[in-house]
Amino acid sequence: MPCLEVIMPETSTDVKKILSERLTQAFTESTGFSKEIFGIHYIEYEYNQTVSGGELSRGENRPYLHLKFYSPRLRRSVKQKVVKALTDSFVKCLGKPDWKPVIHLMEHPYDNVGVDGQLLSDAYEDCRKRKFYYDLPAD
């Protein structure tokens, strides 16, 4: 099941609500997956809890922004779309053009994820048909 961890400075519930809507839309439009299978987890910090360039961040410069996107294996062209869409949504929602997050794509085979007490490869027919490590069609 695709999901996103968002590590960012503390922000209001209202901003997270809008950001969640935009990130979800970016996810669905760039991957073709439905929004019902996508989750987001916010990990927020105070400014004095991160370091950039050896300097403790106090909010004067660009903060530490990190997105971890967990998903099944994706074609390169889809990865390019999702990275651009998530970045654009993040920047536009926060209204800070220099707040561009680092995004890590954490791909997994279906045998490496458990849902409802089962491996994905056991829980869903589509996943069951795939090899543990599988080749993707060319872009």
C-alpha positions as CSV (number, residue, x, y, z in Angstrom):
1,M,0.0,0.0,0.0
2,P,1.6,3.3,-1.0
3,C,2.2,5.8,1.7
4,L,4.1,9.0,2.5
5,E,6.0,10.1,5.5
6,V,6.4,13.9,5.7
7,I,9.1,15.3,7.9
8,M,8.8,19.0,8.3
9,P,8.6,21.9,10.9
10,E,5.5,22.0,13.1
11,T,2.6,23.5,11.3
12,S,-1.1,24.1,11.8
13,T,-3.8,21.5,11.4
14,D,-5.4,23.7,8.7
15,V,-2.1,23.7,6.6
16,K,-1.8,19.9,7.0
17,K,-5.3,19.4,5.9
18,I,-4.7,21.3,2.6
19,L,-1.3,19.8,2.2
20,S,-2.8,16.3,2.6
21,E,-5.4,17.0,-0.1
22,R,-2.8,18.3,-2.5
23,L,-0.3,15.5,-1.9
24,T,-3.0,12.9,-2.3
25,Q,-4.1,14.4,-5.6
26,A,-0.5,14.6,-6.7
27,F,-0.1,10.9,-5.9
28,T,-3.2,9.8,-7.7
29,E,-2.6,11.9,-10.8
30,S,1.0,10.8,-11.2
31,T,0.7,7.1,-10.4
32,G,-2.8,6.1,-11.5
33,F,-3.5,4.5,-8.1
34,S,-6.7,5.3,-6.2
35,K,-6.6,7.7,-3.3
36,E,-8.2,5.1,-1.0
37,I,-4.9,3.1,-0.8
38,F,-2.7,6.1,0.0
39,G,-1.8,7.2,3.5
40,I,0.3,10.1,4.9
41,H,2.1,10.4,8.2
42,Y,3.4,13.7,9.4
43,I,6.5,13.8,11.6
44,E,6.9,17.4,12.8
45,Y,9.8,19.0,14.7
46,E,10.7,22.3,16.4
47,Y,13.2,24.4,14.6
48,N,16.0,23.8,17.1
49,Q,15.9,20.0,16.4
50,T,17.5,20.0,13.0
51,V,20.9,20.9,11.5
52,S,21.8,22.0,8.1
53,G,25.4,22.6,7.0
54,G,26.6,22.1,10.6
55,E,24.4,24.9,11.9
56,L,21.4,24.4,14.2
57,S,18.3,25.5,12.4
58,R,16.4,28.4,14.0
59,G,14.0,29.0,11.1
60,E,15.9,31.7,9.3
61,N,16.9,29.5,6.4
62,R,15.4,26.6,4.5
63,P,14.3,23.9,6.9
64,Y,14.9,20.2,6.9
65,L,12.2,18.8,4.6
66,H,12.1,15.1,3.8
67,L,9.5,12.9,2.2
68,K,9.7,9.1,2.2
69,F,7.4,7.6,-0.4
70,Y,6.8,3.9,0.1
71,S,5.3,2.1,-2.9
72,P,5.4,-0.9,-5.1
73,R,8.1,-0.8,-7.8
74,L,7.3,1.9,-10.4
75,R,8.6,2.6,-13.9
76,R,11.1,5.4,-14.2
77,S,8.6,7.7,-16.0
78,V,6.1,7.3,-13.1
79,K,8.8,8.0,-10.5
80,Q,9.7,11.2,-12.4
81,K,6.0,12.3,-12.4
82,V,5.4,11.5,-8.7
83,V,8.6,13.3,-7.6
84,K,7.6,16.4,-9.6
85,A,4.0,16.3,-8.5
86,L,4.8,15.9,-4.8
87,T,7.4,18.6,-4.9
88,D,5.1,21.1,-6.7
89,S,2.2,20.4,-4.4
90,F,4.4,20.8,-1.3
91,V,5.9,24.1,-2.5
92,K,2.6,25.6,-3.7
93,C,0.6,24.6,-0.6
94,L,3.2,26.2,1.8
95,G,3.8,29.2,-0.5
96,K,7.5,29.0,0.0
97,P,9.3,28.5,-3.3
98,D,12.6,27.5,-1.7
99,W,11.0,24.9,0.5
100,K,11.7,21.9,-1.8
101,P,11.8,18.6,0.1
102,V,14.2,15.8,-0.5
103,I,12.2,12.8,-1.6
104,H,13.3,9.2,-1.1
105,L,11.5,6.6,-3.1
106,M,11.3,3.4,-1.0
107,E,10.1,0.7,-3.4
108,H,9.2,-2.8,-2.3
109,P,8.2,-6.1,-3.7
110,Y,4.9,-7.4,-2.5
111,D,6.5,-10.1,-0.3
112,N,8.0,-7.3,1.8
113,V,4.8,-5.7,3.0
114,G,2.2,-7.0,5.4
115,V,-1.4,-5.8,5.5
116,D,-4.2,-7.2,7.6
117,G,-1.9,-9.9,9.0
118,Q,-0.9,-11.2,5.6
119,L,1.8,-10.5,3.0
120,L,0.5,-8.4,0.1
121,S,1.5,-11.3,-2.2
122,D,-1.0,-13.5,-0.3
123,A,-3.7,-11.0,0.3
124,Y,-4.5,-9.8,-3.2
125,E,-4.8,-11.8,-6.5
126,D,-3.0,-9.1,-8.5
127,C,0.0,-9.2,-6.2
128,R,0.0,-13.0,-5.9
129,K,0.6,-13.2,-9.7
130,R,3.8,-11.1,-9.5
131,K,7.3,-12.5,-9.0
132,F,9.1,-11.5,-5.8
133,Y,11.5,-9.3,-7.8
134,Y,10.0,-8.5,-11.1
135,D,11.2,-6.7,-14.2
136,L,9.2,-3.6,-15.2
137,P,8.1,-2.9,-18.7
138,A,10.2,-0.3,-20.5
139,D,9.0,3.3,-20.5
